[in-house]
Amino acid sequence: MRHLTYAIFLAFFIGCSGDIPDDSPKTPETVWDKSRTVKVSILSDLTGNNPFTVSGYSTVAAWTKKDESHLLILDKANVRFAPPRLHTGAKLAVLAERFPIFVPTSVTTDSYVGSTLLFRKPVPQMELITVTDECRLMQIPTEIRPGLNVNISVSSFNHSSQITGALPQLKKAVEQSVLVIGTMRRADLSMFQSALSETIQDNNFELTLPENNQATSSYCLYTLSSKKWKFRKLTETEVQNALKSFLLEVEYLK
């Protein structure tokens, strides 16, 4: 009702005053500048389990070769240390002709759980940050286009205690306009939002929860940043069976 009253008043004012040209500059958020947009692809089924099967390696590798995002993340491409040993991300990297980096999140009785990041060329610089004994965050510089470089932090969580441990680093990332991106348990969302509000002064952050088609999935996607970033679009594509590609596009505002 408040919006309706305001609209009627505005129409009356313009009708009485004549045409008023809108010379005010558009804010950066109203026009999407795709030349300042970073693209991150996350391959996952959002169940919390490893969705990459040996029989599906060739399909995933073929998809990876065609992917044109700035950063490709294989979510829960775990490393099995119990016999038979298997590094899922390394196997896929060889087939897709990419360079892999594994970022651990937790450990089970037979595997290191985490994400494998795939790159077209060796990464000249990165920072692996300890959250708990088993959980790490990775910050890497990313070139959106020549002359425009940003930092991205891959930060996924399997337990609420990891979120608590990561809060100082997440706060620092927001203050430095680092784009934080990852997956987390949907059950921990409320706690995550509350913890951020208590940690980051004046709620001076942007938390986006891009909603996938299966809104009841055990895990969900998220992006966290300063207000220098603007989430623009999520594109969801089937790769194989339940495995999906989630392309997140986020603009770095001027």
C-alpha positions in Angstrom: 0.0 0.0 0.0 2.8 2.4 0.8 4.4 1.8 -2.6 1.0 2.4 -4.3 0.4 5.7 -2.4 3.9 6.9 -3.4 3.2 6.0 -7.1 -0.1 8.0 -7.1 1.6 11.0 -5.5 4.5 10.9 -8.0 2.0 10.7 -11.0 0.1 13.7 -9.6 3.3 15.7 -9.1 4.5 15.0 -12.7 1.1 15.8 -14.1 1.0 19.2 -12.4 4.6 20.1 -13.1 5.0 19.0 -16.7 7.5 16.5 -18.0 10.6 16.2 -15.9 13.6 14.7 -17.7 15.6 12.1 -15.7 19.1 13.3 -15.9 20.3 11.5 -12.9 23.1 9.0 -13.6 22.3 5.3 -13.5 23.8 3.5 -10.5 26.3 0.8 -11.3 23.8 -1.9 -10.2 21.1 -1.1 -12.8 23.3 -1.9 -15.9 25.1 -5.2 -16.0 28.7 -4.8 -17.3 29.6 -8.2 -18.4 33.2 -7.1 -19.1 33.6 -6.8 -15.3 31.9 -10.1 -14.5 33.6 -13.2 -13.1 32.2 -16.6 -14.0 32.6 -19.5 -11.7 31.4 -23.0 -12.5 30.7 -25.5 -9.7 30.1 -29.1 -10.7 28.1 -30.8 -8.0 24.9 -32.8 -7.1 24.6 -30.9 -3.8 24.1 -34.1 -1.8 27.4 -33.8 0.1 28.7 -37.0 -1.5 31.2 -37.6 -4.3 29.2 -37.5 -7.5 32.1 -38.3 -9.8 32.1 -41.9 -10.8 34.8 -43.6 -12.8 32.3 -44.5 -15.5 31.4 -40.8 -15.9 35.0 -39.4 -16.1 35.0 -39.1 -19.9 31.7 -37.1 -19.8 32.9 -34.8 -17.1 36.3 -34.3 -18.8 34.6 -33.4 -22.1 32.4 -30.9 -20.3 35.4 -29.4 -18.6 37.3 -28.9 -21.9 34.4 -26.8 -23.2 33.9 -24.8 -20.0 34.8 -21.1 -20.5 34.4 -19.9 -16.9 37.2 -18.1 -15.0 37.3 -20.8 -12.3 36.0 -24.4 -12.3 35.3 -26.2 -9.1 34.6 -29.9 -8.7 32.7 -30.0 -5.5 33.3 -33.1 -3.4 35.8 -34.6 -5.8 37.3 -36.4 -2.8 40.7 -38.0 -2.4 40.5 -41.6 -1.2 43.5 -42.7 0.9 42.2 -46.2 1.8 42.7 -49.0 -0.7 42.0 -48.7 -3.6 43.5 -45.2 -3.5 42.0 -42.7 -5.8 42.4 -38.9 -6.5 39.2 -38.1 -8.4 40.2 -34.5 -9.3 43.7 -35.6 -10.6 42.2 -38.2 -12.8 39.7 -35.8 -14.3 42.4 -33.1 -14.7 44.5 -35.5 -16.8 41.6 -36.3 -19.1 40.5 -32.6 -19.3 44.1 -31.3 -19.7 43.8 -29.0 -16.7 46.0 -28.3 -13.7 44.3 -29.5 -10.4 44.5 -28.1 -6.8 42.7 -29.9 -4.0 41.2 -27.9 -1.2 40.2 -30.1 1.8 37.1 -29.6 3.9 36.9 -32.6 6.2 38.1 -36.2 6.5 36.3 -39.5 6.9 37.6 -43.0 7.7 38.7 -43.5 4.1 38.8 -40.2 2.3 39.7 -36.5 2.4 36.6 -34.6 1.5 36.9 -31.4 -0.5 36.9 -29.6 -3.8 39.3 -29.8 -6.7 39.9 -26.6 -8.6 40.9 -27.0 -12.3 42.9 -24.4 -14.1 44.0 -24.0 -17.8 47.5 -23.1 -16.7 49.6 -23.3 -13.6 48.6 -20.9 -10.8 51.4 -18.4 -10.1 50.1 -17.4 -6.7 47.6 -18.7 -4.1 46.9 -18.7 -0.4 45.7 -21.8 1.5 44.2 -20.7 4.9 43.7 -23.0 7.8 40.2 -23.0 9.4 40.4 -26.2 11.4 42.8 -29.1 11.4 41.0 -30.6 8.4 39.3 -27.5 6.7 41.1 -25.1 4.4 40.0 -22.0 2.4 41.9 -21.1 -0.8 42.3 -17.6 -2.1 43.5 -17.1 -5.6 43.9 -14.1 -7.9 41.7 -14.2 -11.0 41.9 -12.1 -14.2 38.5 -11.2 -15.4 40.0 -9.5 -18.5 43.3 -7.9 -19.2 43.9 -5.1 -16.7 41.1 -6.2 -14.3 42.2 -8.6 -11.6 40.2 -9.7 -8.5 40.6 -12.2 -5.7 38.3 -15.2 -5.2 38.2 -17.3 -2.0 36.8 -20.9 -2.4 35.3 -21.6 1.0 33.1 -24.7 1.5 31.9 -26.1 4.8 30.6 -29.5 6.0 30.0 -28.6 9.6 28.8 -25.5 11.6 32.0 -25.5 13.6 34.0 -24.8 10.4 31.8 -21.7 9.8 32.6 -20.5 13.3 36.3 -21.0 12.8 36.2 -19.3 9.4 34.5 -16.1 10.5 37.6 -14.0 11.0 38.8 -14.9 7.6 35.4 -14.3 6.0 35.3 -10.9 7.7 38.8 -10.1 6.3 37.7 -11.2 2.8 34.7 -8.9 2.9 36.8 -6.0 4.1 39.3 -6.6 1.2 36.5 -7.0 -1.4 37.4 -10.7 -2.0 34.6 -12.7 -3.6 33.9 -15.7 -1.4 32.1 -18.7 -3.0 31.4 -22.2 -2.1 28.9 -24.8 -0.8 27.5 -25.5 2.6 24.8 -27.5 4.4 21.4 -26.0 3.9 20.7 -26.8 7.6 23.5 -24.4 8.6 22.2 -21.4 6.7 20.4 -19.7 9.5 23.4 -20.0 11.8 25.7 -18.7 9.0 23.5 -15.6 8.4 23.3 -14.8 12.1 27.1 -15.3 12.6 27.9 -13.0 9.7 25.6 -10.3 11.1 27.2 -10.5 14.5 30.8 -10.5 13.0 30.6 -7.9 10.2 29.8 -4.4 11.4 26.5 -2.8 10.2 25.7 -5.8 8.1 28.1 -4.4 5.5 28.2 -7.4 3.3 26.3 -9.1 0.4 25.3 -12.7 1.0 23.6 -14.4 -1.9 22.1 -17.9 -2.0 21.6 -18.7 -5.7 18.7 -21.1 -5.7 19.0 -24.3 -7.7 16.1 -26.1 -9.2 16.1 -28.7 -6.4 15.5 -26.3 -3.5 15.4 -29.1 -1.0 19.0 -30.3 -1.7 21.1 -31.1 1.3 23.7 -28.6 0.3 23.4 -25.1 -1.3 25.5 -22.6 -3.1 26.5 -19.2 -1.7 28.5 -16.1 -2.5 29.7 -13.6 0.1 31.3 -10.3 -0.6 31.5 -6.6 0.1 28.9 -4.4 -1.7 31.5 -3.9 -4.4 30.2 -7.1 -5.9 26.8 -7.7 -7.5 25.4 -11.3 -8.1 23.9 -11.4 -11.5 22.9 -14.8 -12.7 22.8 -18.6 -12.0 22.7 -21.0 -14.9 22.1 -24.6 -14.1 22.9 -27.3 -16.7 22.8 -31.1 -16.4 26.2 -32.7 -17.0 25.3 -36.4 -16.3 22.4 -37.8 -14.3 22.2 -35.9 -11.0 25.5 -34.1 -11.6 24.9 -30.5 -12.5 27.0 -27.5 -13.6 26.1 -24.3 -11.7 27.5 -21.2 -13.5 27.5 -18.2 -11.2 28.1 -14.8 -12.7 29.1 -12.0 -10.3 29.9 -8.4 -11.4 32.7 -6.4 -9.8 31.2 -2.9 -9.7 33.0 0.3 -10.7 
